[in-house]
Every structure is written in C-alpha cells, then in structure tokens.
C-alpha cells in the first residue's frame, strides 16, 4: 500500500512538472520588429522607425510594388547621419539591407529614423519590414 502511494506521488509530481514546463511562457525573442508597413500615395514618402538602445544591428527588407524604380534613404533624425543613401530598388524587386553588411559592426545609433522612398515623377508603392537585434549574428 505504501509503495502504491509513493508511486502515485511520484507520478503526480512528474505530471505537475511536465505541465508547468509546457505552459511556461516562452523566452523573449532576440529580435525586435522595428517596422512593418506599406508606403505609398505620393512621389515621396517618409516612414518613421525607432531603433531601441542596445538593438543597433538592423535588417530591412524593402519591396517595390510599383512599375517604376524607387530610391530609398535611411537617416538618423538626431544626427542626420545617412545609413542608406539613394539605394535604387528596381520595379517589383525586393532588397534586403543589413547594417552588418555595411561594416557597422558595433551597431547603429539608437533613436528615431526616417526611411524615405522617392519615386521621382511616379507614386511610391512599397513595403518595408525590419528587425533589430542586440547581436550582429541574429539578423
């Protein structure tokens, strides 16, 4: 009888631990989404994004949905430092830009940025998705 109670106690404890481990919240992701939006409506469109302090390793994916090329620039608002200067994206093309590919090994400055799309004489029709990470290998 004591053996059955002992085994039942062990089984109950094992089930409780397993259920607790399964229902525990997942750990925080290492990536932080900083932009996910569609841009359009005029020939020049500026979008805002924020790079949190300590998350300066950035990856942006930009898709040009229009039938005309666009130029994209990324400027840090407080310093006017340009991280992307007139990057041309062909019609219906997607470009992935990584800060680490640009030699920015210590990360970009934290703060607010403006991502500007220019369609020359044509309306912009683009989409941007971006993440920031605290580690360069995570983007």
N, CA, C and O of each residue as an XYZ file, in Angstrom:
556
protein
N       0.801     -1.183      0.000
C       0.000      0.000      0.000
C       0.860      1.271      0.000
O       0.593      2.205     -0.756
N       1.903      1.300      0.860
C       2.796      2.449      0.921
C       3.517      2.628     -0.423
O       3.796      3.749     -0.848
N       3.812      1.498     -1.081
C       4.502      1.546     -2.370
C       3.604      2.203     -3.425
O       4.093      2.978     -4.247
N       2.286      1.902     -3.413
C       1.348      2.483     -4.363
C       1.211      3.989     -4.128
O       1.166      4.762     -5.085
N       1.145      4.407     -2.874
C       1.044      5.835     -2.551
C       2.313      6.557     -2.993
O       2.235      7.653     -3.549
N       3.464      5.969     -2.759
C       4.737      6.559     -3.172
C       4.790      6.715     -4.697
O       5.149      7.778     -5.202
N       4.428      5.642     -5.433
C       4.438      5.705     -6.902
C       3.428      6.728     -7.411
O       3.716      7.460     -8.358
N       2.246      6.790     -6.795
C       1.248      7.773     -7.196
C       1.771      9.196     -6.965
O       1.554     10.078     -7.797
N       2.450      9.418     -5.855
C       3.019     10.740     -5.551
C       4.069     11.130     -6.582
O       4.090     12.268     -7.053
N       4.942     10.187     -6.934
C       5.980     10.457     -7.935
C       5.336     10.759     -9.286
O       5.745     11.695     -9.972
N       4.338      9.976     -9.669
C       3.646     10.190    -10.934
C       2.961     11.557    -10.954
O       3.038     12.266    -11.958
N       2.304     11.931     -9.882
C       1.637     13.235     -9.786
C       2.638     14.374     -9.890
O       2.390     15.361    -10.584
N       3.756     14.245     -9.210
C       4.797     15.265     -9.256
C       5.362     15.396    -10.663
O       5.583     16.510    -11.138
N       5.597     14.277    -11.332
C       6.123     14.286    -12.698
C       5.149     14.978    -13.644
O       5.562     15.784    -14.478
N       3.861     14.670    -13.521
C       2.851     15.309    -14.370
C       2.806     16.809    -14.102
O       2.724     17.599    -15.043
N       2.858     17.212    -12.844
C       2.818     18.638    -12.497
C       4.016     19.381    -13.081
O       3.869     20.489    -13.597
N       5.188     18.784    -13.003
C       6.394     19.416    -13.558
C       6.285     19.532    -15.068
O       6.628     20.568    -15.638
N       5.808     18.471    -15.726
C       5.674     18.476    -17.180
C       4.669     19.527    -17.628
O       4.949     20.279    -18.561
N       3.520     19.596    -16.995
C       2.509     20.590    -17.350
C       3.050     21.995    -17.120
O       2.831     22.883    -17.944
N       3.749     22.205    -16.017
C       4.333     23.519    -15.736
C       5.353     23.927    -16.780
O       5.395     25.088    -17.185
N       6.170     22.992    -17.218
C       7.188     23.296    -18.230
C       6.548     23.610    -19.569
O       7.014     24.497    -20.285
N       5.486     22.895    -19.917
C       4.821     23.127    -21.197
C       4.087     24.454    -21.199
O       4.097     25.160    -22.207
N       3.450     24.808    -20.091
C       2.659     26.033    -20.051
C       3.475     27.261    -19.675
O       2.938     28.369    -19.668
N       4.746     27.097    -19.364
C       5.584     28.247    -19.020
C       5.715     29.161    -20.230
O       5.750     28.676    -21.361
N       5.789     30.466    -20.021
C       5.916     31.382    -21.152
C       7.236     31.160    -21.877
O       8.252     30.813    -21.275
N       7.187     31.372    -23.191
C       8.402     31.206    -23.977
C       9.344     32.354    -23.692
O       8.909     33.428    -23.276
N      10.621     32.142    -23.911
C      11.597     33.187    -23.648
C      11.464     34.309    -24.668
O      10.998     34.092    -25.786
N      11.870     35.486    -24.279
C      11.795     36.653    -25.139
C      12.669     36.446    -26.363
O      13.800     35.971    -26.258
N      12.142     36.803    -27.516
C      12.890     36.670    -28.753
C      14.057     37.644    -28.777
O      14.015     38.695    -28.138
N      15.072     37.295    -29.502
C      16.234     38.175    -29.601
C      16.021     39.281    -30.611
O      16.761     40.265    -30.615
N      15.018     39.140    -31.471
C      14.759     40.152    -32.479
C      13.638     41.076    -32.028
O      12.764     40.682    -31.256
N      13.675     42.278    -32.507
C      12.692     43.280    -32.179
C      12.218     43.887    -33.499
O      13.010     44.505    -34.212
N      10.937     43.719    -33.834
C      10.411     44.288    -35.073
C      10.340     45.796    -34.910
O       9.716     46.302    -33.977
N      10.989     46.518    -35.832
C      11.017     47.971    -35.739
C      10.169     48.643    -36.810
O       9.826     49.818    -36.674
N       9.824     47.921    -37.871
C       8.972     48.495    -38.908
C       8.317     47.360    -39.682
O       8.943     46.340    -39.969
N       7.053     47.556    -40.011
C       6.304     46.614    -40.832
C       5.145     47.399    -41.417
O       4.056     47.429    -40.843
N       5.379     48.040    -42.570
C       4.337     48.897    -43.114
C       4.414     49.030    -44.619
O       5.434     48.747    -45.247
N       3.317     49.462    -45.163
C       3.186     49.706    -46.598
C       3.302     51.204    -46.820
O       2.730     51.984    -46.057
N       4.036     51.626    -47.855
C       4.254     53.043    -48.136
C       3.696     53.371    -49.512
O       3.862     52.598    -50.455
N       3.044     54.500    -49.625
C       2.542     54.897    -50.931
C       1.694     56.149    -50.857
O       1.501     56.737    -49.793
N       1.188     56.544    -52.029
C       0.272     57.667    -52.105
C       0.831     58.893    -52.782
O       0.072     59.676    -53.353
N       2.143     59.086    -52.736
C       2.728     60.241    -53.406
C       4.114     59.858    -53.930
O       4.571     58.730    -53.748
N       4.764     60.810    -54.578
C       6.070     60.532    -55.185
C       7.184     60.439    -54.153
O       8.209     59.810    -54.415
N       7.006     61.052    -52.983
C       7.979     60.962    -51.894
C       7.226     60.610    -50.617
O       6.272     61.285    -50.232
N       7.671     59.551    -49.976
C       7.017     59.088    -48.761
C       8.080     58.846    -47.696
O       9.077     58.168    -47.948
N       7.866     59.398    -46.516
C       8.767     59.176    -45.390
C       8.094     58.336    -44.326
O       6.964     58.616    -43.927
N       8.770     57.327    -43.876
C       8.257     56.454    -42.821
C       9.180     56.553    -41.614
O      10.390     56.722    -41.765
N       8.615     56.448    -40.424
C       9.392     56.528    -39.191
C       9.653     55.133    -38.639
O       8.823     54.231    -38.747
N      10.821     54.987    -38.049
C      11.131     53.773    -37.311
C      12.045     54.135    -36.165
O      12.708     55.172    -36.186
N      12.076     53.272    -35.162
C      12.884     53.528    -33.981
C      13.764     52.332    -33.698
O      13.289     51.197    -33.660
N      15.050     52.584    -33.498
C      15.993     51.547    -33.109
C      16.224     51.697    -31.611
O      16.807     52.686    -31.167
N      15.769     50.719    -30.829
C      15.932     50.804    -29.372
C      17.404     50.724    -28.958
O      18.222     50.109    -29.641
N      17.716     51.346    -27.848
C      19.082     51.324    -27.321
C      19.512     49.880    -27.074
O      18.789     49.099    -26.454
N      20.691     49.544    -27.567
C      21.227     48.202    -27.408
C      20.792     47.226    -28.490
O      21.201     46.065    -28.468
N      19.971     47.673    -29.436
C      19.456     46.820    -30.508
C      19.882     47.364    -31.867
O      19.069     47.399    -32.791
N      21.116     47.784    -32.008
C      21.584     48.510    -33.189
C      21.947     47.695    -34.407
O      22.404     48.261    -35.401
N      21.764     46.398    -34.371
C      22.039     45.572    -35.555
C      20.714     45.387    -36.286
O      19.801     44.732    -35.784
N      20.619     45.972    -37.478
C      19.334     46.134    -38.160
C      19.333     45.418    -39.509
O      20.324     45.413    -40.239
N      18.177     44.811    -39.812
C      17.937     44.234    -41.139
C      16.619     44.782    -41.649
O      15.598     44.709    -40.966
N      16.646     45.340    -42.870
C      15.444     45.860    -43.508
C      15.212     45.119    -44.822
O      16.144     44.898    -45.596
N      13.979     44.745    -45.059
C      13.586     44.177    -46.347
C      12.622     45.170    -46.974
O      11.596     45.510    -46.383
N      12.958     45.638    -48.181
C      12.149     46.650    -48.851
C      11.698     46.111    -50.202
O      12.520     45.669    -51.005
N      10.399     46.148    -50.450
C       9.833     45.648    -51.694
C       9.178     46.792    -52.435
O       8.350     47.519    -51.885
N       9.561     46.942    -53.699
C       8.975     47.945    -54.582
C       7.863     47.262    -55.378
O       8.133     46.429    -56.243
N       6.617     47.618    -55.081
C       5.468     47.025    -55.773
C       5.105     47.789    -57.047
O       4.211     47.362    -57.778
N       5.767     48.891    -57.324
C       5.385     49.728    -58.462
C       6.059     49.259    -59.760
O       6.906     48.366    -59.764
N       5.644     49.901    -60.859
C       6.204     49.592    -62.183
C       7.400     50.479    -62.511
O       7.892     50.463    -63.639
N       7.871     51.251    -61.535
C       8.976     52.184    -61.754
C      10.000     52.049    -60.634
O       9.645     51.679    -59.514
N      11.279     52.347    -60.925
C      12.294     52.260    -59.861
C      12.054     53.324    -58.792
O      11.479     54.379    -59.063
N      12.502     53.028    -57.576
C      12.441     53.982    -56.466
C      13.823     54.080    -55.834
O      14.653     53.180    -55.964
N      14.046     55.190    -55.151
C      15.271     55.392    -54.372
C      14.893     55.455    -52.902
O      13.923     56.110    -52.521
N      15.679     54.759    -52.081
C      15.392     54.701    -50.650
C      16.583     55.240    -49.872
O      17.735     54.942    -50.188
N      16.287     56.041    -48.849
C      17.311     56.572    -47.953
C      16.882     56.323    -46.512
O      15.693     56.330    -46.195
N      17.868     56.102    -45.646
C      17.617     55.923    -44.216
C      18.497     56.900    -43.461
O      19.723     56.856    -43.565
N      17.855     57.794    -42.692
C      18.569     58.852    -41.980
C      18.229     58.816    -40.501
O      17.061     58.718    -40.125
N      19.268     58.897    -39.654
C      19.096     59.030    -38.204
C      18.689     60.471    -37.946
O      19.430     61.392    -38.289
N      17.521     60.679    -37.345
C      16.955     62.022    -37.216
C      17.801     62.975    -36.373
O      17.968     64.134    -36.753
N      18.334     62.526    -35.252
C      19.055     63.419    -34.337
C      20.400     63.871    -34.898
O      20.837     64.990    -34.630
N      21.058     63.012    -35.671
C      22.403     63.343    -36.155
C      22.463     63.641    -37.650
O      23.487     64.117    -38.139
N      21.385     63.371    -38.383
C      21.333     63.479    -39.841
C      22.298     62.528    -40.538
O      22.583     62.702    -41.723
N      22.801     61.534    -39.832
C      23.681     60.536    -40.446
C      22.850     59.628    -41.351
O      21.828     59.078    -40.941
N      23.317     59.486    -42.594
C      22.623     58.614    -43.537
C      23.258     57.231    -43.535
O      24.461     57.078    -43.746
N      22.427     56.236    -43.292
C      22.882     54.859    -43.325
C      22.597     54.221    -44.681
O      23.337     53.342    -45.124
N      21.535     54.659    -45.335
C      21.250     54.260    -46.708
C      21.098     55.556    -47.488
O      20.337     56.440    -47.095
N      21.829     55.668    -48.602
C      21.811     56.909    -49.374
C      21.458     56.608    -50.829
O      22.322     56.243    -51.626
N      20.177     56.764    -51.162
C      19.748     56.625    -52.550
C      19.840     55.218    -53.109
O      20.189     55.045    -54.277
N      19.539     54.223    -52.317
C      19.526     52.835    -52.783
C      18.409     52.664    -53.798
O      17.247     52.929    -53.488
N      18.744     52.223    -55.014
C      17.752     52.041    -56.064
C      17.162     50.636    -55.977
O      17.882     49.639    -55.926
N      15.832     50.588    -55.961
C      15.127     49.318    -55.983
C      14.346     49.257    -57.289
O      13.488     50.101    -57.548
N      14.643     48.272    -58.098
C      14.009     48.103    -59.404
C      12.523     47.792    -59.249
O      12.089     47.362    -58.180
N      11.732     48.006    -60.315
C      10.308     47.686    -60.254
C      10.079     46.226    -59.847
O      10.723     45.316    -60.369
N       9.161     46.024    -58.917
C       8.749     44.694    -58.443
C       9.896     43.882    -57.844
O       9.833     42.653    -57.806
N      10.931     44.558    -57.382
C      12.087     43.876    -56.801
C      12.073     44.057    -55.278
O      11.439     44.968    -54.745
N      12.791     43.159    -54.602
C      12.951     43.225    -53.154
C      14.428     43.307    -52.830
O      15.236     42.573    -53.400
N      14.784     44.194    -51.918
C      16.168     44.356    -51.474
C      16.218     44.118    -49.970
O      15.378     44.622    -49.224
N      17.199     43.355    -49.535
C      17.441     43.173    -48.109
C      18.721     43.915    -47.756
O      19.772     43.684    -48.353
N      18.619     44.804    -46.786
C      19.755     45.605    -46.331
C      20.051     45.225    -44.896
O      19.153     45.199    -44.054
N      21.328     44.926    -44.615
C      21.755     44.613    -43.249
C      22.850     45.580    -42.837
O      23.782     45.843    -43.597
N      22.731     46.103    -41.633
C      23.753     47.032    -41.141
C      25.113     46.347    -41.059
O      26.141     46.989    -41.271
N      25.129     45.057    -40.756
C      26.402     44.333    -40.650
C      27.091     44.211    -42.006
O      28.319     44.174    -42.070
N      26.316     44.147    -43.091
C      26.900     44.091    -44.430
C      27.539     45.414    -44.826
O      28.366     45.461    -45.737
N      27.158     46.487    -44.146
C      27.698     47.819    -44.432
C      28.909     48.142    -43.560
O      29.393     49.274    -43.568
N      29.394     47.167    -42.817
C      30.559     47.371    -41.964
C      30.245     48.021    -40.629
O      31.152     48.485    -39.938
N      28.994     48.061    -40.265
C      28.597     48.657    -38.987
C      28.630     47.542    -37.951
O      27.605     46.930    -37.650
N      29.800     47.288    -37.419
C      29.998     46.138    -36.533
C      29.559     46.400    -35.095
O      29.210     45.460    -34.381
N      29.571     47.645    -34.663
C      29.172     47.969    -33.289
C      27.706     48.348    -33.177
O      27.238     48.693    -32.092
N      26.982     48.291    -34.272
C      25.567     48.636    -34.271
C      25.313     50.075    -34.659
O      26.193     50.930    -34.562
N      24.096     50.325    -35.099
C      23.669     51.667    -35.471
C      23.297     52.445    -34.210
O      23.104     51.871    -33.139
N      23.205     53.744    -34.363
C      22.791     54.596    -33.247
C      21.346     54.290    -32.888
O      20.526     53.996    -33.758
N      21.045     54.360    -31.616
C      19.648     54.189    -31.197
C      18.898     55.481    -31.500
O      19.501     56.540    -31.674
N      17.596     55.377    -31.557
C      16.775     56.557    -31.762
C      15.874     56.460    -32.967
O      15.686     55.393    -33.552
N      15.318     57.612    -33.324
C      14.360     57.694    -34.418
C      15.050     57.884    -35.758
O      16.046     58.597    -35.876
N      14.489     57.225    -36.764
C      14.999     57.273    -38.133
C      13.861     57.602    -39.078
O      12.692     57.365    -38.775
N      14.224     58.158    -40.239
C      13.274     58.340    -41.331
C      13.748     57.508    -42.510
O      14.876     57.648    -42.981
N      12.865     56.642    -42.973
C      13.101     55.852    -44.176
C      12.302     56.521    -45.280
O      11.071     56.518    -45.258
N      13.010     57.097    -46.250
C      12.335     57.868    -47.285
C      12.366     57.121    -48.614
O      13.416     56.663    -49.064
N      11.195     57.009    -49.229
C      11.024     56.424    -50.558
C      10.789     57.565    -51.536
O       9.963     58.443    -51.283
N      11.517     57.557    -52.661
C      11.318     58.572    -53.702
C      11.040     57.864    -55.026
O      11.810     57.013    -55.472
N       9.923     58.238    -55.638
C       9.539     57.624    -56.906
C       9.717     58.542    -58.091
O       9.162     58.277    -59.157
N      10.474     59.614    -57.939
C      10.694     60.604    -58.993
C       9.340     61.194    -59.393
O       8.696     61.858    -58.581
N       8.906     60.965    -60.620
C       7.625     61.505    -61.090
C       6.467     60.543    -60.854
O       5.334     60.837    -61.236
N       6.732     59.409    -60.235
C       5.718     58.367    -60.059
C       5.412     58.156    -58.578
O       6.253     58.407    -57.714
N       4.207     57.697    -58.305
C       3.810     57.415    -56.932
C       4.551     56.196    -56.400
O       4.752     55.210    -57.109
N       4.943     56.282    -55.158
C       5.613     55.184    -54.467
C       4.579     54.124    -54.101
O       3.457     54.439    -53.704
N       4.974     52.878    -54.239
C       4.151     51.766    -53.784
C       5.123     50.714    -53.246
O       5.547     49.818    -53.976
N       5.463     50.829    -51.988
C       6.478     49.954    -51.410
C       6.054     49.376    -50.082
O       5.049     49.773    -49.493
N       6.845     48.435    -49.633
C       6.584     47.768    -48.366
C       7.916     47.573    -47.651
O       8.916     47.209    -48.270
N       7.921     47.818    -46.350
C       9.144     47.666    -45.561
C       8.866     46.800    -44.351
O       7.846     46.941    -43.676
N       9.796     45.902    -44.095
C       9.750     45.068    -42.906
C      11.148     45.119    -42.306
O      12.131     44.979    -43.035
N      11.260     45.313    -41.012
C      12.581     45.397    -40.414
C      12.629     44.894    -38.995
O      11.654     44.975    -38.249
N      13.789     44.371    -38.637
C      14.039     43.906    -37.276
C      15.357     44.485    -36.793
O      16.233     44.841    -37.581
N      15.470     44.568    -35.473
C      16.716     44.968    -34.832
C      17.085     43.899    -33.835
O      16.220     43.224    -33.277
N      18.369     43.751    -33.617
C      18.850     42.732    -32.693
C      19.984     43.295    -31.861
O      20.632     44.269    -32.244
N      20.210     42.676    -30.734
C      21.327     43.089    -29.886
C      22.625     42.398    -30.312
O      23.710     42.803    -29.897
N      22.514     41.368    -31.129
C      23.684     40.607    -31.580
C      23.782     40.648    -33.110
O      22.778     40.425    -33.787
N      24.951     40.926    -33.663
C      25.064     41.026    -35.130
C      24.742     39.722    -35.854
O      24.269     39.771    -36.990
N      24.970     38.596    -35.267
C      24.701     37.332    -35.927
C      23.241     36.940    -35.944
O      22.879     35.945    -36.573
N      22.386     37.702    -35.265
C      20.969     37.350    -35.170
C      20.102     38.014    -36.231
O      18.892     37.790    -36.265
N      20.700     38.827    -37.098
C      19.867     39.472    -38.138
C      20.055     38.791    -39.469
O      19.442     39.190    -40.459
